[in-house]
Amino acid sequence: MKLVLITYNEALDDEVEKVLQENGVEGFTKWTKVYGKGRASGPHLGTHVWPKANNVIATVTEDETAEKMLNCIRELRERLAAEGVKAFLLPCEEVT
């Protein structure tokens, strides 16, 4: 199993949720109004100067599904890197 963390500009919410749906992800945890700075997208700090914010989605999936999801996120990054979207893949030993 893998833990997939996706961090992205909140404006891309529909696109990222479509990735989840297309890959049959039924459960996830979502954090909203998360702040940070990326290399390609610049600051997302929720201020009047840097008004954008991010969302983060975490889900645990089988290895094959996780790889498919990462491929989808790579495609999004190619099209929308300036908006800010990134995925992290981590091993997950157990879920209770």
Beta strands, then each sheet from edge to edge (+ up, - down):
strand 1: 2-9
strand 2: 29-34
strand 3: 36-38
strand 4: 42-44
strand 5: 54-61
strand 6: 85-91
sheet 1: 2+ 5- 1+ 6-
sheet 2: 3+ 4-
end
